[in-house]
């Protein structure tokens, strides 16, 4: 690990309430402020997300309580906020609705079963120290499927904002065209409320992230509904909230339901891993110290397990809520626990006021959340600074929009895996040349009209320096061998091949055997082979264990390309400039 990399966190840190160990009273004022800010932000968001998931509003508040308490108990990060999340809710809502066949109690039971499955997968993944799984999703694919989910959320909430009946069609495009056809039937009061709340939420965010525009919008909409009797004019309302009294019980679990929900649980779990890892790395507990992402998986998983036993649904780490805690000066998970306490008191003392909250206002909040995860800026940067990866963004959006959402998200994840596999299977294999007047070997800049003297290169007759920029494994061994043969055919009259191995961070059995066979074949043709700059510990150990070093000869392994070139007797000292 380079000196600039963060050091890993100690593995001996306590598991229970780690973020509160060594708590200082001087932190309390910051945690109280962060907790109150968190209440203002998450209260409307958790209720709206429960609506998005097809669950009672109380389930969203219970999901926040379960996620917060469980993560504070066993999670590692001091700042991560866990609760109902609009990223994963649309993924499972449609599947559960179809399986429930319109039965609300079965819908709640299936959501609880899914939460238990997701929680179990996350806990097991964390205990196995498999935090690296979060890195399987590339930024372009993640950006694309989040944009697709955003479109699903917006289309799903349009009927509520317009005050029209939602279409029973399951396909997104059919529902969208159905909404367009019902525009003449829109309820002007619902439209006014939805547009006003959306504008207030967006405007407040522009003024500052600490301003709870969504909460102000919901309160104003509720007051308007009460004052002007808008419920009698066709404006649908939320209904009173009951006090949050946890009741711990396991849902009735059938084997058929588990089998049907397992693929969905795997998809939701992987999305949770990706988002949790991203939040943990963006808001580390200690700057300069690497986050224990695996432990954070356990914390989020425990939140889903607890949610599943309290009639709620799967939870996830929340980027905006975590940012609020940090920006407001929060220092520990105490901010989350205080927010849970305040929300519980509000539900008990003022839950009846929710009877006046219009559905159009909640749907407007969800549309705002959807706009926040549609990362146009990231798409522009990907298009400008990558080589064609914007097509991965477009493909991911198309998969999520055109297919059932759970299938689309799953295939977008598969697309990310295929892309990463392709990059590994077809790595860049460069021929290196020596920078003129130096001992540095570098890829030549061919086709450049204007080259500075510092980039001019020269070759050594009879020498081919070949640099595969990837681990040498079963998936690319034949390709790398083919690229080496092609380079030899293009060059001709080669007496020494130097494999520059700085990019070979891993060698598996197949890769080692392929390279051993290549060494034997080239030496049979009178071409010697040397290895330079094999630096990765795992690659060095594999080269020794597999017999690769023995096949080369210990005197054919060098610290630099120049050393390999200079110490081989078959190499001429003359050079040819390029």
N, C-alpha and C positions, 0 to 999 in steps of 0.2 A: 504494500500500500504506500502510495506516495506521501511525502511529508505534508502535502496540502490537503490530504483527505481527512475527514473527521474520524476520530477514534471511536471504536465500538463501545457501546455502553456496557458497564459491568454486568455480568450475568448473575451476580450474587444479590442484586437489588431485591428488596422484599416484594412479595406479590400482592398482599392485601393492602389496599389504600396507600399505594406507593406515592401517589401525588400529594398525599397529606402528611407523609412522614416528615418530621422536622418543620412542621408548619409554624410560621411566625405570625404573631398578632399584628405586626405591621402590614401583613398582606391583606388583612380582613377588609379594610376600606376599599381596596381595589377589587376584591372578590365580590363585595356587596354591590358596588357600582356595575361590575360586569354582569352579575346575576340579574339585576333589574333591567339592564339593557337587553339581556338575553330574553327575558320574559316578554318584553315589548316586541321583539323580533319574532320569536318562535311561537308565541301564542296563536296569532292568526295563521302562521305557516303550518303548524301541526294540525290545526283543525281543518285547514284546506287540504292538506295531504291525506288526512283520513277520508275526506270526501272523495279525493282522487282515487283512493284505494277501494272505494265502495264500502267503507266501514263507518260506524258511528263516530261522531266528533270526539266522544270521550275516549275512543280507542287511540286516537292520535295523541291526546294528552297522556294516556297511559303508556304509549310507546316511548314518549319522551322521558317520562319518569323512569321506566324500566331501563332504557338505554343509558340514561345519566347515572343512575345508582350503580348499575352493573359495571359500567366502564370505570367509574370512580373507585370501585372495589378492586378490580383486577387489571384494569388497563395500565399502560405505562406512561403515556403522554399526559402532561399536566394541563393541556389546553383543549384537547379534542372534545367537541360537543357531539353527542350521539342522540339520535331520535328518529322519528318518522321522516323519510326522505323522498322528495319528489322524483329523484332519479330512478329509484327501484320500484316505487309504487305503481307506475303505469305498466311495468314489465309483468307484474304478477296479477294486477287487478282483473284484466280481461280473462286470463286463464281461470282464475278462481270463480269469476262470475259465470262462466260457461259451465264449470263443474257443479256450481251450486244450484243451477236451474231456477234461479229466482227466489231461493229460500234464504232469507237473511241470516238465520241461525247457522245454516250450513256454510254460508259464505264466511262468517266469523270463525267457525271451527276450522275450515280449510286454511284460512289465513294464519291461524294459530299453529296448525300442523306445519305449514311452510316455514314459519318463524323458527320452530324447533329444528327443522331440517337445516335451514340456513345457519342457525346458531351452532348446531353440532358440527357442520362442515368447517365453519370459521374457527371454532375452538380447536378441533383436531389439526387443522392446518397450522394454527399458531403454535400448538404444543410440539408439532413436528419440525418447528423452526423453518417453515416453508414460506417465509415472507417474500422470497424471490418470485413467487407466482404472480404477484401484482405487476411485475415488470413484463409480463407476457403481452400486455396490451400496448400497442404503439400509440403515440400521441395523435397521429392522423386518424386512426381508426376510432380511438376514444372520442375525439372531437366530432367525428361523423355520427357515431351512434347516439351521442348526447344531443346533437342537433336533431336527429330523427325522433328521439324521445320528446324533445321540445315541441316538435310539430304535432306529435300525438296529443300532448297535453293541451296545446292551444286549440286544436280541432275539437277535442273532447269537452272543453269548457265553453266553446262558442254558444251552444244552445242555452246554457245557463245565463250567460251575459245578455243574450237576445231575448230571454224569457220565452223560448219555444221548447216544444217537446224534443227530446233527444231521439235520434234514429236508432232503431233496434239493429241495424246492420253492423256487422263486426268489422268490415273492412274500412280503413281510414278514409280512402277516397270517396267511397259511397256515403259515409257520414258527412264528409265535407260538402259534397254536392247537395245532400239533403238539407244541410243548414242554409246553403245559398238559395235553395228553392223556398225556404221558409222566411226569408228576409222580410217580405211584405207583412208577415204576421208578427213581427217583433213587438214586444211590449216596450213602449217608450220609457216607462219608469225603470224597468230592469236595465235597459240600455244606458240610460242616464247614470244609474248607480254604478254599473260596471265600468263605464268609461271614466267616471269621476274618481273611483277608487284606484283604477289603474294609473290615471294621471297623477293622483296624489302620491302613490307609491313610487312611481318613477321620479317625480319631482323631488320628493324627500330624499331619495337616494342621491340625486345629483347635488343636493345641498350638503349632504354629509351622510356617511353610512350609519352614524349613530342615531339618526332621526327615524323613529319608527313610523314611517309613512303608512305601511299596511295597517298597523293598529289604529292610527288616527282615521284612516279611511273607513275601517269597519265600524268604529264607534260612531262616526258621522252618519254612515249609511243606516245603522241601527236606529239612531235618533230620528232620522228622517222617516224611516218606516213606521216608527211608533207615533211620531207627531202627525203625520199625514195619512195614517191608516193605509199604507201602500199594500199591505197583505190582502186587503179587500179589493185591490185593483190589479190582482194577478201576479204580484211579486212574491215568489216563493221564499220562505224563511227557513232558518236552520232548525230552530226548536231549542228548548231549554236544555242546558247541560246539567247532568247529575253530578253529584260530588264524586271525586276520584277516590273510591274506596277499593283497594286492591283485594281481589279474591283469587287465591291461588288454586288452580286446578288444571289438570291435563285434559285437552279435548279428546273426544272419542276418536281413536285412531284406528283406521282400517288399512290393511295391507295394500289394497287396491289404490287407496288415496296416496299412500307413500310412494308407490311405484309411479303413479301418474305425475306426482309433484317433484320427483327426484331431478329430472332434467331442468325443470324451472328453478329448483333450489340451487343447482350447480351454477346456472347462469347468474342468478341474483348474488350468490356468494362471490363469484369472480368479480362482479361489478363492485361489490362492497370492498373486496380486497384492494382493487385498483383505487377507489376513492379514499379509503382509509390510509393507504400508503402515501397518496398524494398529499392529504391533509397533514399527516404526521411529518412528512419531509418539509412541507411549507411552514409549519409551526413547531419546530423542535422544542423539546422541554429545555434543553441546554444548548445554546448556539455552539457550533463546532463539534458537537458530540452526536454521532450517528444514532438515529432513532431505532429502538427495538420494535420494528414493524410487526414481527411475529407476535409479540406480546400484545400489541394494539389489536391484532386480529382476535386474540382471545377476549379482550375487553368488549369489542363490538359483538362478537359471537355470544358472549354471556348476556349482553343486552337483548339479543334476539331470543335467547332461551327464556329469559325472565319475561319478556313481552309475550311469548307464546303461552306462558302459564297464567297470564293475567287477562286474556281475551284481546290482546293487541296483535300487532303484526311485526314483520321483520324491520329492523332498524339499521341505520348506517351512519357513518361519520359525516358531518355537515361542514363543508368549506365555509359558507357565509357565517354560520353561527359561531364557528371556531374563530373566525376573523374578528367577530364582534367581541368575544371574550378578550382576545389579545389587545385589540384597539382600546377597549375600555379599562385596561389595566389589571385584568384578572391574573392571578398568580398560581391558581391551582384548580382542581376539580371542585373545590368548595363553591365556586361560582355556579357550576351546574346544579349542585345539591340545593343551593339557596333558590335557584330558579324553579326547581321542582316544588319546593315548599310554597313559594309564592303562587305558582299556578294552581296548586292544590287548594289553597285558601280562596283564590279567586273563583274557582269552579264551585266551591262550597257556598260562598257568600253572594256571588253575583252571577251564578250560572243561569238563573231565570232570564237575565237580560239577553242571553243568546237567542231567545225566541224571536227577537226582532232583527237579527242579523240576516240580511238578504243573501240568498245563494249567489246572486249575481256578483256581490262583493267578494265572496270567497273565490268564485271562479276568476274574477279579475286578479286576485292575489296569485292564483296559480298561473295565470297567463304571464304575470310579471316574473315569477320564478322560472317559467319556461324560457322567457326571453333572456334571463341571466345565464342559462346553460347553453344557449345558442351562441357559440363563441365565434363571431364573425372575424374578430381581430386575429384569432389563432388561424383561421382559414386563410386569411390574407397572407400571414407570415409563412404558412406552409407552402402556399402557391408561389411566393416570391423566393423562398430560400431552400426549397427542396427540389429534387429531381423527379418530378412526376408524382409525388406522394399526395398531391391534391386529389388525384383520382381515387385514392383510398378513402379520402373523406367523402367524396361524392358517392362511391360505391356503398359505403357504410350507411349514409343517409338513405339511399335508395332501398337497401335491404330492410331497414327498420320501418320505412314509410310504406313500401309496397307489399311487404309480407306481414303476417301477424306479428305483433311487436316482440313477443318472446322468441319467436323463431328468427326474426330479423336481428335482434340483439345477439342471439347465439351464433348466427352466421357471421355477424360482424366480428365477433371474438375469434371465430375460426379463420376469418380473413386475415386478422392480425397475426395469428399463428402461422398461416401459410406464407404471409409476407416475410416474417422473421425467418422462417425455415428456408425460403428462397434465398434470402440474403446470406444465410449460412452455407447453403448448398452451392451457391454461385458467387463466391467471394472474389474481390478484386485481387488479381495476381499480377504484380508489376515486375518489369525488368528494371533493375537499378543501374545507374551509371554514376561515376565519381564526379563530384563537383570539381571543376578545374582548379588546380592549385590547393586542394584540400585532401583530407582522408575520409571525407563524408560521402556516402553513397546514397543517391536520391533518385526518385523517378524523373526521367528527362521530360522537359516541357516541349513536347513535339507540337508543331503547328502554331506556335506562338509567334506573332509577327515581330514583336519587340521583346527581346530578352536582355536583361541586365547581365553584366559580366559575372555577377554572383551566382547566376543560375545556369551558366554554361557548363556542360558536362563532357566527359571523355570516357572512352571505353578502354579496357585492357584486352588486347588480342588473345583469343583463346579462353576467355573467361566469361561466363554467364552468371550474373547475380540475380537470383529469382526470389521474390518476396511474396508469399501467400499471406493475405491479411485476414486470417480467420483461424480458429481452432481446427486442427487436422482430425477429422472424425469420419465415421462411416458415411455420413451424408454428403461429404464433398471430396473424399479421397480420390475417386476416379476423375472428378472434374479437375482437381489441382494437378494430378498426374498428366492429364491431357493438355492443360495449359503449359506445363513444363515441356512436354514433347513438342508442342507448337512453337514455343520460344526457341528450342534447340533447332528445329527445322528452319526457322526464319534466319537464325544467326549463322549456323554452319561452322565447321572447323573449331569446335569447342573442345578444350582439354580439361577444363575445370568448371564444375557447377558449384556455386556457393548458394546455399539456401539461407536467406536472411530470415530468421525465425522470430523476430520481435513480436510479430502479430500472432504467432502460434501460442496461444495461452493454454491449450489443452490438447492432448494427443490420446485418442482411444486406441483400442487394440487393432481395429480395422485400419485406421490411419497409419499406425506404426508399421503394420505389415505391408501396406501399400508402399510406404516410403522405403522400407527395407528391400522390397522387390525392385523398386526403381533404382536404388543404389547398386544392387547386383547387376541389373541390366545395363546400366550406364558404364560401370566398370568393365563389364564384358566387352563393351564397345571401345574401351580405352579412354573413357571420360571419368576423371576422378570427381568425388563429391565431398564437400565439406559443409559443416553447419556453423552458422554464426548467430550470435545474439539470442540464443534460447534462454530467456530470462525468467519466465513464469515458473514458480516452484512446482506446481502440479505438472506442467509440461516436462520439466527436467526429470521429475520422479518417474513419469510415465516413459520417457525415453530410456531411462536406465532399466526400468522394470521389464519393458517389452523387448529388450535386446537391440534397440535402435542404436544406442551408443556403441555396443559391441560391433554391430554391422558397419558402422562408420569408422570405428577406431577412435580411441580417446584422443589421439593426436590430430583428429580431423574436426574437433569441436573447438570453436574460437569465440573470443569475447567480442570481436568486431569483424566486419567484412574485410576491412583493409588488412587486418592481421592474417586472415585466411588467405587473401590474395598474395601477400608478401611472403608467407612462409611455405607456399606450395612450390616445389622446384619446377613444376611443369609450366609455370606462368612466365611469359616474356615480360621484361621490364619496360618495353616500348609501349606507347599509347597512341590512340587515334582520337583526335578531337572531333567534337560534334558542334 
